[in-house]
Amino acid sequence: MAAGEEEDHHHQSPLLRSSDETEEEPLKRTGSAWSAVAHIITGVIGAGVLSLAWSVAQLGWILGPLLILVFAGITLVSTSLLCDCYRYPDPERGPSRVRSYMDAVKLHLGEKIHKVCGIVVQESLYGNGIAYTITAASSIRAIQKSNCYHKEGHQASCAYGDNLYMLLFGLVQIIMSQIPDFHNMKWLSVVAAIMSFSYSFIGFALGFAKVIENGKIMGSITGVPAANVADKLWLAFQALGDIAFAYPYSIIVIEIQDTLKSPPPENQTMKKASVTAIFVTTFFYLCCGCFGYAAFGNDTPGNLLTGFGFYEPYWLIDFANACIVLHLVGGYQIYCQPVFAFVERWAMKKYPNSSFVNNFYTFKLPLLPGFQWNLLRLCFRTAYVISTTALAMLFPYFNQVLGLLGALNFWPLAIYFPVEMYFVQKKIGAWTRQWIVLRIFSFVCFLVTVVGFIGSLEGLISAKLS
């Protein structure tokens, strides 16, 4: 379909139809490399960046920064493989498009693998919603505590719970979740990306200032000491899971690519956007992770901006945490929109005559444009947000939850499925040089997932029991 032949789409989300359906009213794609960079940064720089100083502290000065760079490289390889799976059979001129990660798996790998992938994808996206709720609540609480410490002194108790803040974040997400789809979210991603830069830079700047104040670089080659070798391994494995959580954005690559205009071919634009976005995020990750560890050494907090290694200037800490909250409002939507699209698309196909599923209504306020909504969207999306909020309240453990989610989803979503789809797309034969290299790559990443999952699960169970 030529870009000039595409028409505007009205009220129904383009993501709500499967890729094999005929488009009666084709979608007009207007995205550029810069809008894709904004979407990627919104999706990548989130809760994960705040745990990197703690992760570097567990791994030490050599292994910590090295693994951040390794995961950046892995993410670039994974994304490059996925970008070529958007069009079929040719990655640049293929007449068939896929609208989502799951559609790509179905087209390339078949129905059985598609069902397995569906379970993993939805679990991953759902888990991100839980993690973002925990992180946002921590940041809101940190603002309260920062002001309390400023007024009462650094030794004051200043104890605040998380539950109220999680409920407030959930309420905001119920409202924000009525945004129809990715194509209506460019403004949200731009705002969220600006927030990402802001708090990442503040975290880096505060760490740098603390190093100058200390007059030396804290930390060691081996990282934070532990009571015994087993405890050290658990913490190192959990740190691996936290870094894994911070990077891959495989499950939203194709949704973002589907917003891009062409020419040039979408895969070329998306690869350029990915290189730019990963370079920027890696720079901030290294700055936050390394300067955070350099500033606090063995006392590095689990969350750089809410663990209160920094107390002053309190207004800057408040601003940074406010940026985190605003970013996570957008980041939550970036990760839940594919879930909404999948469920609503399935419902429209399953119940084509249902008014509950298919009828759209216009809500109009004076001086504002009309807003399209329907009952399925209102009910399902509200229930989804409520459930993520409830689970976040049940397991409010920042580092452990991030590590568990990162490890659990890293290999299947960022490595296994992209590699298998690439084999099919490029018709790569077994035991060729490229096949062997990618198989070894996949196996090594599988081992990373296993050790990260074990370490994070042990940490989560220990935190819950204590």
Salt bridges, closest charged atoms under 4 A:
GLU6 OE2 - ARG29 NH1 3.33
GLU6 OE2 - ARG97 NH2 3.46
GLU23 OE2 - ARG99 NH2 2.73
GLU25 OE2 - HIS10 NE2 3.21
ASP84 OD1 - LYS271 NZ 3.05
ASP90 OD1 - ARG93 NH2 3.75
GLU92 OE1 - ARG93 NH1 3.94
GLU111 OE1 - LYS106 NZ 3.73
GLU111 OE2 - HIS114 ND1 3.59
ASP162 OD2 - ARG141 NH1 3.33
ASP258 OD1 - ARG29 NE 3.01
ASP258 OD2 - ARG99 NE 3.50
ASP258 OD2 - HIS183 NE2 3.90
GLU266 OE1 - ARG87 NE 2.90
GLU266 OE2 - ARG97 NH1 3.02
GLU312 OE2 - HIS150 ND1 3.41
GLU312 OE2 - HIS154 NE2 3.73
GLU344 OE2 - ARG381 NE 2.73
GLU420 OE2 - ARG439 NH1 2.38
